[in-house]
Amino acid sequence: MEEPLEMPPGEESKPCSPSEELVTDPSLQVEISDAVSERDKVKFTVQTKIPPAPPRPDFEASREKLQRLGEGNSTLTREEFAKMKQELEGEYLAIFKKTVAMHEVFLQRLAAHPVLRRDHNFYVFLEYDQDLSVRGKNRKELLGGFFRNIVKSADEALITGVSGLKEVDEFFEHERTFLLEYHARVRDTCLKADRVMRSHKSLAEDYIPISVALSSLGTQEVRQLQTSFLKLAELFERLRKLEGRVASDEDLKLSDLLKYYMRDSQAAKDLLYRRLRALADYENANKALDRARMRNKEVKPAEVHQQLCCQRFEQLSASAKQELTDFKSRRISAFRKNLIELAELELKHAKASSLLLRNTLIVLKGDA
């Protein structure tokens, strides 16, 4: 856009360019790529180091279930098919809402960041009202990213292992030790939480044929048993809906939270790696300067390079310390909020289930 964008109150009248702003904070890396313009929306990919990019929606499981539902249409009753379709529609809608919420959190974090909120590209992204079309990455670029990840992993192992590079700051050494253990535990907890959530979904689906079968049986039984079977069919139908809500709430309040902080902790680990890489560069620059002074050759370029490495390391250390401090306070607040809300929702669903079973029992005893 050629016209200047309006800045928020209290900010500079002219937004900083990426080269002016992001260079001063080397802990930040943001890239918006693979954008495709459509008639009424823009699809895009956001890649960042801090904060982590929001996850892509995973509709694959819903598609597979929908395909199986279509293939098994001939073996299902009309009622079973309608209920299964309703279940899948609810699941799809939950994934959609979750994806929107995660992107909202991501953009809010960008807007609240002291550096990224003033970046010109961020304002263009938020306010640009014309078609936006950016080509996707070609095979060479995708392979380049893959190999860069391999090189990064090998480089990290060399820096922390073979070279014997030691952390010079107790704060960062503590954070590194914590994040390695924390990331592994969050990942393990996330896998187990997903397993529990999927179990609730599976149970909700299993209630459908039971409810349909009981309802069908009720129409065939004598009058004394008909009401009981129909009431039980209604019970399992309501239990299905409750299990579905439990699964959705656990997914949103626990699984999603764990997945987000699994990515967030990985981003923090990457930040510590970049700082350690800067420390290695700084130490190598010091050694190169010592050799140049001993030979009395190219001392000035070596001094300039050493100063640049020192400046980058100090800037990265300062911004990394602030990011890690924010990560801790943000994590505490988010976990406390979501866990309280999850416990309240679980209690609400448990009470509803208990009341449902109690009322069904009263009806069944009355019919006996």
C-alpha positions as a Markdown table, in Angstrom:
| # | Residue | x | y | z |
|---|---|---|---|---|
| 1 | Met | 0.0 | 0.0 | 0.0 |
| 2 | Glu | 1.3 | 3.4 | -0.9 |
| 3 | Glu | -0.7 | 5.4 | 1.6 |
| 4 | Pro | 0.6 | 5.5 | 5.2 |
| 5 | Leu | -1.4 | 3.4 | 7.7 |
| 6 | Glu | -3.0 | 5.0 | 10.7 |
| 7 | Met | -1.1 | 4.1 | 13.8 |
| 8 | Pro | -2.7 | 3.6 | 17.3 |
| 9 | Pro | -2.6 | 6.4 | 19.8 |
| 10 | Gly | 0.7 | 6.8 | 21.5 |
| 11 | Glu | 2.6 | 5.1 | 18.6 |
| 12 | Glu | 4.9 | 6.7 | 16.1 |
| 13 | Ser | 3.2 | 8.3 | 13.1 |
| 14 | Lys | 5.3 | 6.3 | 10.7 |
| 15 | Pro | 5.5 | 2.5 | 11.1 |
| 16 | Cys | 8.9 | 0.9 | 11.2 |
| 17 | Ser | 10.0 | -1.2 | 8.3 |
| 18 | Pro | 11.1 | -4.8 | 8.9 |
| 19 | Ser | 14.7 | -4.0 | 8.2 |
| 20 | Glu | 14.6 | -1.1 | 10.8 |
| 21 | Glu | 12.6 | -2.9 | 13.5 |
| 22 | Leu | 13.2 | -6.6 | 13.4 |
| 23 | Val | 17.0 | -6.3 | 13.1 |
| 24 | Thr | 17.0 | -4.7 | 16.5 |
| 25 | Asp | 15.4 | -7.8 | 18.0 |
| 26 | Pro | 17.0 | -10.9 | 16.5 |
| 27 | Ser | 14.8 | -13.2 | 18.6 |
| 28 | Leu | 11.9 | -12.5 | 16.3 |
| 29 | Gln | 11.3 | -14.2 | 13.0 |
| 30 | Val | 8.0 | -13.9 | 11.2 |
| 31 | Glu | 7.0 | -15.0 | 7.7 |
| 32 | Ile | 3.6 | -14.9 | 6.0 |
| 33 | Ser | 3.7 | -17.2 | 2.9 |
| 34 | Asp | 1.6 | -19.5 | 0.8 |
| 35 | Ala | -1.3 | -17.0 | 0.6 |
| 36 | Val | -4.1 | -17.7 | -1.9 |
| 37 | Ser | -6.7 | -15.1 | -2.8 |
| 38 | Glu | -10.3 | -16.4 | -3.2 |
| 39 | Arg | -13.5 | -14.6 | -3.9 |
| 40 | Asp | -14.4 | -13.8 | -0.3 |
| 41 | Lys | -11.4 | -14.9 | 1.7 |
| 42 | Val | -7.7 | -15.2 | 1.8 |
| 43 | Lys | -5.9 | -18.5 | 2.8 |
| 44 | Phe | -2.4 | -18.0 | 4.2 |
| 45 | Thr | 0.3 | -19.6 | 6.2 |
| 46 | Val | 2.1 | -17.8 | 9.0 |
| 47 | Gln | 5.5 | -19.0 | 10.2 |
| 48 | Thr | 7.0 | -17.5 | 13.3 |
| 49 | Lys | 9.6 | -18.3 | 15.9 |
| 50 | Ile | 8.0 | -16.3 | 18.7 |
| 51 | Pro | 5.0 | -16.6 | 19.1 |
| 52 | Pro | 4.4 | -20.0 | 17.5 |
| 53 | Ala | 2.1 | -20.1 | 14.5 |
| 54 | Pro | -1.5 | -21.3 | 15.1 |
| 55 | Pro | -2.2 | -24.9 | 14.1 |
| 56 | Arg | -3.9 | -25.9 | 10.9 |
| 57 | Pro | -7.4 | -27.2 | 11.3 |
| 58 | Asp | -7.5 | -31.0 | 11.2 |
| 59 | Phe | -10.6 | -32.0 | 9.3 |
| 60 | Glu | -9.2 | -35.3 | 8.2 |
| 61 | Ala | -10.8 | -37.4 | 10.9 |
| 62 | Ser | -14.2 | -35.9 | 10.2 |
| 63 | Arg | -13.8 | -36.5 | 6.5 |
| 64 | Glu | -12.9 | -40.1 | 7.1 |
| 65 | Lys | -15.9 | -40.6 | 9.3 |
| 66 | Leu | -18.2 | -38.9 | 6.7 |
| 67 | Gln | -16.8 | -41.2 | 4.0 |
| 68 | Arg | -17.4 | -44.3 | 6.2 |
| 69 | Leu | -20.9 | -43.0 | 7.0 |
| 70 | Gly | -21.7 | -42.7 | 3.3 |
| 71 | Glu | -20.3 | -46.2 | 2.6 |
| 72 | Gly | -22.3 | -47.7 | 5.4 |
| 73 | Asn | -25.5 | -45.9 | 4.5 |
| 74 | Ser | -27.1 | -49.1 | 3.4 |
| 75 | Thr | -26.5 | -50.8 | 6.7 |
| 76 | Leu | -27.8 | -48.0 | 8.9 |
| 77 | Thr | -31.4 | -47.1 | 9.7 |
| 78 | Arg | -32.6 | -43.6 | 8.8 |
| 79 | Glu | -32.5 | -42.6 | 12.5 |
| 80 | Glu | -29.0 | -43.9 | 12.9 |
| 81 | Phe | -27.8 | -42.1 | 9.8 |
| 82 | Ala | -29.4 | -38.8 | 10.9 |
| 83 | Lys | -27.8 | -39.0 | 14.4 |
| 84 | Met | -24.4 | -39.9 | 13.0 |
| 85 | Lys | -24.6 | -37.0 | 10.5 |
| 86 | Gln | -25.6 | -34.7 | 13.4 |
| 87 | Glu | -22.6 | -35.9 | 15.4 |
| 88 | Leu | -20.2 | -35.2 | 12.5 |
| 89 | Glu | -21.6 | -31.8 | 11.9 |
| 90 | Gly | -21.1 | -30.9 | 15.5 |
| 91 | Glu | -17.5 | -32.2 | 15.4 |
| 92 | Tyr | -16.7 | -30.2 | 12.3 |
| 93 | Leu | -18.2 | -27.1 | 13.8 |
| 94 | Ala | -16.2 | -27.5 | 17.0 |
| 95 | Ile | -12.9 | -27.8 | 15.0 |
| 96 | Phe | -13.8 | -24.7 | 13.0 |
| 97 | Lys | -14.6 | -22.7 | 16.1 |
| 98 | Lys | -11.4 | -23.9 | 17.8 |
| 99 | Thr | -9.3 | -22.9 | 14.8 |
| 100 | Val | -10.7 | -19.5 | 14.7 |
| 101 | Ala | -10.1 | -19.0 | 18.4 |
| 102 | Met | -6.4 | -20.1 | 18.1 |
| 103 | His | -5.8 | -17.7 | 15.2 |
| 104 | Glu | -7.4 | -15.0 | 17.3 |
| 105 | Val | -5.0 | -15.7 | 20.2 |
| 106 | Phe | -2.1 | -15.6 | 17.8 |
| 107 | Leu | -3.0 | -12.3 | 16.3 |
| 108 | Gln | -3.7 | -10.9 | 19.8 |
| 109 | Arg | -0.2 | -11.9 | 20.8 |
| 110 | Leu | 1.3 | -10.2 | 17.8 |
| 111 | Ala | -0.7 | -7.1 | 18.5 |
| 112 | Ala | 0.5 | -7.1 | 22.1 |
| 113 | His | 4.1 | -7.6 | 21.3 |
| 114 | Pro | 6.3 | -4.5 | 21.8 |
| 115 | Val | 8.1 | -5.0 | 18.5 |
| 116 | Leu | 5.7 | -6.8 | 16.2 |
| 117 | Arg | 2.7 | -4.5 | 16.9 |
| 118 | Arg | 4.6 | -1.7 | 15.2 |
| 119 | Asp | 5.8 | -3.7 | 12.2 |
| 120 | His | 4.6 | -2.3 | 8.9 |
| 121 | Asn | 3.8 | -5.8 | 7.5 |
| 122 | Phe | 1.6 | -6.6 | 10.4 |
| 123 | Tyr | -0.5 | -3.5 | 9.7 |
| 124 | Val | -0.7 | -4.3 | 6.0 |
| 125 | Phe | -1.9 | -7.8 | 6.9 |
| 126 | Leu | -4.6 | -6.5 | 9.2 |
| 127 | Glu | -5.9 | -3.6 | 7.1 |
| 128 | Tyr | -5.3 | -4.5 | 3.5 |
| 129 | Asp | -8.7 | -4.7 | 1.9 |
| 130 | Gln | -7.8 | -5.8 | -1.7 |
| 131 | Asp | -7.0 | -9.2 | -3.1 |
| 132 | Leu | -3.8 | -10.7 | -1.9 |
| 133 | Ser | -2.1 | -13.4 | -3.9 |
| 134 | Val | 1.3 | -14.9 | -3.0 |
| 135 | Arg | 2.8 | -17.9 | -4.6 |
| 136 | Gly | 3.4 | -21.0 | -2.6 |
| 137 | Lys | 6.8 | -22.4 | -1.9 |
| 138 | Asn | 8.3 | -24.6 | -4.7 |
| 139 | Arg | 9.9 | -27.9 | -4.1 |
| 140 | Lys | 13.4 | -26.4 | -3.9 |
| 141 | Glu | 12.3 | -24.0 | -1.1 |
| 142 | Leu | 10.5 | -26.8 | 0.7 |
| 143 | Leu | 13.6 | -29.0 | 0.6 |
| 144 | Gly | 15.6 | -26.1 | 1.7 |
| 145 | Gly | 13.5 | -25.7 | 4.8 |
| 146 | Phe | 13.8 | -29.4 | 5.5 |
| 147 | Phe | 17.5 | -29.4 | 5.2 |
| 148 | Arg | 17.8 | -26.3 | 7.3 |
| 149 | Asn | 16.0 | -28.1 | 10.1 |
| 150 | Ile | 18.4 | -31.0 | 9.9 |
| 151 | Val | 21.4 | -28.6 | 9.9 |
| 152 | Lys | 19.9 | -26.8 | 12.9 |
| 153 | Ser | 19.5 | -30.0 | 14.9 |
| 154 | Ala | 23.0 | -31.1 | 14.1 |
| 155 | Asp | 24.4 | -27.6 | 14.8 |
| 156 | Glu | 22.6 | -27.5 | 18.2 |
| 157 | Ala | 24.1 | -30.9 | 19.1 |
| 158 | Leu | 27.6 | -29.7 | 18.2 |
| 159 | Ile | 27.3 | -26.5 | 20.0 |
| 160 | Thr | 26.0 | -28.0 | 23.3 |
| 161 | Gly | 28.0 | -31.3 | 23.0 |
| 162 | Val | 31.2 | -31.7 | 21.1 |
| 163 | Ser | 32.4 | -28.1 | 21.4 |
| 164 | Gly | 31.8 | -28.1 | 25.1 |
| 165 | Leu | 30.3 | -24.6 | 25.0 |
| 166 | Lys | 29.0 | -23.7 | 28.4 |
| 167 | Glu | 26.2 | -21.3 | 29.3 |
| 168 | Val | 27.5 | -18.1 | 30.9 |
| 169 | Asp | 24.3 | -17.0 | 32.5 |
| 170 | Glu | 22.6 | -18.9 | 35.3 |
| 171 | Phe | 19.1 | -17.6 | 34.3 |
| 172 | Phe | 19.4 | -19.1 | 30.8 |
| 173 | Glu | 20.9 | -22.4 | 32.1 |
| 174 | His | 18.0 | -22.8 | 34.4 |
| 175 | Glu | 15.5 | -22.0 | 31.7 |
| 176 | Arg | 17.1 | -24.5 | 29.3 |
| 177 | Thr | 17.0 | -27.3 | 31.8 |
| 178 | Phe | 13.4 | -26.5 | 32.7 |
| 179 | Leu | 12.2 | -26.2 | 29.1 |
| 180 | Leu | 13.8 | -29.5 | 28.0 |
| 181 | Glu | 11.9 | -31.3 | 30.8 |
| 182 | Tyr | 8.8 | -29.2 | 30.5 |
| 183 | His | 8.4 | -29.7 | 26.8 |
| 184 | Ala | 8.7 | -33.5 | 27.1 |
| 185 | Arg | 6.1 | -33.6 | 29.9 |
| 186 | Val | 3.6 | -31.3 | 28.1 |
| 187 | Arg | 3.9 | -33.5 | 25.0 |
| 188 | Asp | 3.3 | -36.7 | 27.0 |
| 189 | Thr | 0.3 | -35.1 | 28.8 |
| 190 | Cys | -1.1 | -33.9 | 25.5 |
| 191 | Leu | -1.0 | -37.4 | 24.0 |
| 192 | Lys | -2.9 | -38.8 | 27.0 |
| 193 | Ala | -5.4 | -36.0 | 27.1 |
| 194 | Asp | -6.1 | -36.6 | 23.4 |
| 195 | Arg | -6.6 | -40.3 | 24.1 |
| 196 | Val | -9.2 | -39.5 | 26.8 |
| 197 | Met | -11.0 | -37.0 | 24.6 |
| 198 | Arg | -11.2 | -39.5 | 21.7 |
| 199 | Ser | -12.6 | -42.1 | 24.1 |
| 200 | His | -15.4 | -39.7 | 25.0 |
| 201 | Lys | -16.1 | -39.1 | 21.3 |
| 202 | Ser | -16.1 | -42.8 | 20.6 |
| 203 | Leu | -18.4 | -43.5 | 23.5 |
| 204 | Ala | -20.8 | -40.9 | 22.3 |
| 205 | Glu | -20.9 | -42.5 | 18.8 |
| 206 | Asp | -21.4 | -46.0 | 20.4 |
| 207 | Tyr | -24.5 | -44.7 | 22.2 |
| 208 | Ile | -26.2 | -44.1 | 18.8 |
| 209 | Pro | -26.9 | -47.7 | 17.8 |
| 210 | Ile | -27.8 | -48.6 | 21.4 |
| 211 | Ser | -30.4 | -45.8 | 21.5 |
| 212 | Val | -31.8 | -46.8 | 18.1 |
| 213 | Ala | -32.0 | -50.5 | 19.0 |
| 214 | Leu | -33.8 | -49.8 | 22.3 |
| 215 | Ser | -36.2 | -47.6 | 20.5 |
| 216 | Ser | -36.9 | -50.2 | 17.9 |
| 217 | Leu | -37.3 | -52.9 | 20.6 |
| 218 | Gly | -39.7 | -50.7 | 22.5 |
| 219 | Thr | -42.1 | -50.6 | 19.5 |
| 220 | Gln | -42.1 | -54.4 | 19.5 |
| 221 | Glu | -42.6 | -55.1 | 23.2 |
| 222 | Val | -45.8 | -55.4 | 25.2 |
| 223 | Arg | -47.2 | -52.3 | 26.7 |
| 224 | Gln | -45.7 | -53.0 | 30.2 |
| 225 | Leu | -42.1 | -52.9 | 28.8 |
| 226 | Gln | -42.6 | -50.4 | 25.9 |
| 227 | Thr | -42.3 | -47.3 | 28.1 |
| 228 | Ser | -39.2 | -48.6 | 29.8 |
| 229 | Phe | -37.3 | -49.4 | 26.5 |
| 230 | Leu | -38.3 | -46.0 | 25.0 |
| 231 | Lys | -37.2 | -44.2 | 28.2 |
| 232 | Leu | -33.8 | -46.1 | 28.0 |
| 233 | Ala | -33.5 | -45.1 | 24.4 |
| 234 | Glu | -34.0 | -41.5 | 25.4 |
| 235 | Leu | -31.5 | -41.9 | 28.2 |
| 236 | Phe | -28.7 | -43.1 | 25.8 |
| 237 | Glu | -29.5 | -40.3 | 23.3 |
| 238 | Arg | -29.1 | -37.7 | 26.0 |
| 239 | Leu | -26.0 | -39.4 | 27.3 |
| 240 | Arg | -24.6 | -39.2 | 23.8 |
| 241 | Lys | -25.0 | -35.5 | 23.7 |
| 242 | Leu | -23.5 | -35.1 | 27.2 |
| 243 | Glu | -20.5 | -37.2 | 26.2 |
| 244 | Gly | -20.1 | -35.1 | 23.1 |
| 245 | Arg | -20.0 | -31.9 | 25.2 |
| 246 | Val | -17.5 | -33.5 | 27.6 |
| 247 | Ala | -15.2 | -34.4 | 24.6 |
| 248 | Ser | -15.5 | -30.9 | 23.1 |
| 249 | Asp | -14.8 | -29.2 | 26.4 |
| 250 | Glu | -11.8 | -31.4 | 27.2 |
| 251 | Asp | -10.5 | -30.7 | 23.7 |
| 252 | Leu | -10.9 | -27.0 | 23.9 |
| 253 | Lys | -9.9 | -26.4 | 27.6 |
| 254 | Leu | -7.2 | -29.1 | 28.0 |
| 255 | Ser | -5.9 | -30.7 | 24.7 |
| 256 | Asp | -5.8 | -27.4 | 22.8 |
| 257 | Leu | -4.1 | -25.7 | 25.8 |
| 258 | Leu | -1.4 | -28.4 | 26.0 |
| 259 | Lys | -0.9 | -28.3 | 22.2 |
| 260 | Tyr | -0.4 | -24.6 | 22.3 |
| 261 | Tyr | 2.1 | -24.7 | 25.0 |
| 262 | Met | 3.9 | -27.6 | 23.4 |
| 263 | Arg | 4.5 | -25.3 | 20.4 |
| 264 | Asp | 5.2 | -22.3 | 22.7 |
| 265 | Ser | 7.8 | -24.2 | 24.7 |
| 266 | Gln | 9.4 | -25.4 | 21.5 |
| 267 | Ala | 9.6 | -21.8 | 20.3 |
| 268 | Ala | 11.2 | -20.9 | 23.6 |
| 269 | Lys | 13.7 | -23.8 | 23.1 |
| 270 | Asp | 14.5 | -22.5 | 19.6 |
| 271 | Leu | 15.1 | -19.0 | 21.1 |
| 272 | Leu | 17.6 | -20.4 | 23.5 |
| 273 | Tyr | 19.3 | -22.2 | 20.7 |
| 274 | Arg | 19.6 | -19.0 | 18.7 |
| 275 | Arg | 21.1 | -17.3 | 21.7 |
| 276 | Leu | 23.6 | -20.1 | 22.2 |
| 277 | Arg | 24.4 | -19.9 | 18.5 |
| 278 | Ala | 25.1 | -16.2 | 19.0 |
| 279 | Leu | 27.3 | -17.0 | 22.0 |
| 280 | Ala | 29.3 | -19.5 | 19.9 |
| 281 | Asp | 29.7 | -16.8 | 17.2 |
| 282 | Tyr | 30.9 | -14.3 | 19.8 |
| 283 | Glu | 33.4 | -16.7 | 21.3 |
| 284 | Asn | 34.7 | -17.6 | 17.8 |
| 285 | Ala | 35.0 | -13.9 | 17.0 |
| 286 | Asn | 37.0 | -13.4 | 20.2 |
| 287 | Lys | 39.4 | -16.2 | 19.1 |
| 288 | Ala | 39.7 | -14.8 | 15.6 |
| 289 | Leu | 40.5 | -11.3 | 17.1 |
| 290 | Asp | 43.2 | -12.8 | 19.3 |
| 291 | Arg | 44.8 | -14.6 | 16.3 |
| 292 | Ala | 44.6 | -11.4 | 14.2 |
| 293 | Arg | 46.4 | -9.4 | 16.9 |
| 294 | Met | 49.0 | -12.1 | 17.3 |
| 295 | Arg | 49.8 | -11.9 | 13.6 |
| 296 | Asn | 49.2 | -8.2 | 13.5 |
| 297 | Lys | 47.0 | -8.6 | 10.3 |
| 298 | Glu | 43.4 | -7.6 | 9.6 |
| 299 | Val | 43.0 | -6.5 | 13.2 |
| 300 | Lys | 40.4 | -3.8 | 12.4 |
| 301 | Pro | 37.9 | -6.1 | 10.5 |
| 302 | Ala | 38.3 | -8.7 | 13.2 |
| 303 | Glu | 37.5 | -6.0 | 15.8 |
| 304 | Val | 34.4 | -4.9 | 13.9 |
| 305 | His | 33.2 | -8.5 | 13.5 |
| 306 | Gln | 33.8 | -9.1 | 17.2 |
| 307 | Gln | 31.8 | -6.0 | 18.2 |
| 308 | Leu | 28.9 | -7.0 | 15.9 |
| 309 | Cys | 28.8 | -10.5 | 17.4 |
| 310 | Cys | 28.9 | -9.0 | 20.9 |
| 311 | Gln | 26.1 | -6.6 | 20.1 |
| 312 | Arg | 23.9 | -9.4 | 18.6 |
| 313 | Phe | 24.5 | -11.7 | 21.6 |
| 314 | Glu | 23.7 | -8.9 | 24.1 |
| 315 | Gln | 20.5 | -7.9 | 22.2 |
| 316 | Leu | 19.4 | -11.5 | 21.9 |
| 317 | Ser | 20.0 | -12.1 | 25.6 |
| 318 | Ala | 18.0 | -9.1 | 26.6 |
| 319 | Ser | 15.0 | -9.8 | 24.4 |
| 320 | Ala | 15.2 | -13.6 | 25.2 |
| 321 | Lys | 15.1 | -12.9 | 28.9 |
| 322 | Gln | 12.0 | -10.7 | 28.5 |
| 323 | Glu | 10.3 | -13.3 | 26.2 |
| 324 | Leu | 11.0 | -16.2 | 28.7 |
| 325 | Thr | 9.7 | -14.1 | 31.6 |
| 326 | Asp | 6.5 | -13.3 | 29.6 |
| 327 | Phe | 6.2 | -17.0 | 28.7 |
| 328 | Lys | 6.2 | -17.9 | 32.4 |
| 329 | Ser | 3.5 | -15.4 | 33.5 |
| 330 | Arg | 1.4 | -16.1 | 30.4 |
| 331 | Arg | 1.6 | -19.8 | 31.0 |
| 332 | Ile | 0.6 | -19.6 | 34.6 |
| 333 | Ser | -2.4 | -17.4 | 33.8 |
| 334 | Ala | -3.6 | -19.5 | 30.9 |
| 335 | Phe | -3.3 | -22.8 | 32.7 |
| 336 | Arg | -5.1 | -21.5 | 35.8 |
| 337 | Lys | -7.9 | -20.1 | 33.8 |
| 338 | Asn | -8.5 | -23.2 | 31.6 |
| 339 | Leu | -8.1 | -25.7 | 34.3 |
| 340 | Ile | -10.7 | -23.9 | 36.5 |
| 341 | Glu | -13.1 | -23.7 | 33.6 |
| 342 | Leu | -12.6 | -27.3 | 32.7 |
| 343 | Ala | -13.3 | -28.5 | 36.3 |
| 344 | Glu | -16.4 | -26.4 | 36.4 |
| 345 | Leu | -17.6 | -27.8 | 33.0 |
| 346 | Glu | -16.8 | -31.4 | 34.1 |
| 347 | Leu | -18.8 | -30.8 | 37.3 |
| 348 | Lys | -21.7 | -29.4 | 35.3 |
| 349 | His | -21.8 | -32.4 | 33.0 |
| 350 | Ala | -21.5 | -34.9 | 35.9 |
| 351 | Lys | -24.4 | -33.2 | 37.6 |
| 352 | Ala | -26.5 | -33.3 | 34.4 |
| 353 | Ser | -25.6 | -37.0 | 33.9 |
| 354 | Ser | -26.5 | -37.9 | 37.5 |
| 355 | Leu | -29.8 | -36.1 | 37.3 |
| 356 | Leu | -30.6 | -37.8 | 34.0 |
| 357 | Leu | -29.9 | -41.2 | 35.5 |
| 358 | Arg | -31.9 | -40.5 | 38.6 |
| 359 | Asn | -34.9 | -39.3 | 36.6 |
| 360 | Thr | -34.7 | -42.4 | 34.4 |
| 361 | Leu | -34.6 | -44.6 | 37.4 |
| 362 | Ile | -37.7 | -43.0 | 38.9 |
| 363 | Val | -39.6 | -43.7 | 35.7 |
| 364 | Leu | -38.4 | -47.3 | 35.4 |
| 365 | Lys | -39.4 | -48.0 | 39.1 |
| 366 | Gly | -42.8 | -46.4 | 38.4 |
| 367 | Asp | -43.3 | -48.7 | 35.5 |
| 368 | Ala | -42.3 | -51.8 | 37.4 |
